[in-house]
Amino acid sequence: MQLIGAGFPRTGTPSTQAALIRLGLPCYHMAEVASHEAHTNAWYDFLVAGRPMDWRKLFADYDVRVPAIAARTEKAVGADPRVV
């Protein structure tokens, strides 16, 4: 993880994600949840079942994350020393 786009939902985060991807930075957006069953299961386990999240595993393939829920989770920020 190199960057967190800490914008609120509904503030252009999909276009921000698209721009970052064009710049060569793989970007995690909550839309990824619908595209990856493992992410769906991880978020369900975290938000509904109250299980711990393996943040490093969840974001392993991404350099940037947006919007708020993916970017602002305090434990997620602390899980990666490369975050700016």
PyMOL commands that set and color helices and strands:
alter all, ss='L'
color gray80, all
select helices_A, chain A and resi 13-22+32-35+37-47+55-58+68-72+74-78
alter helices_A, ss='H'
color red, helices_A
select strands_A, chain A and resi 3-4+27-28+64-65
alter strands_A, ss='S'
color yellow, strands_A
deselect
rebuild
show_as cartoon
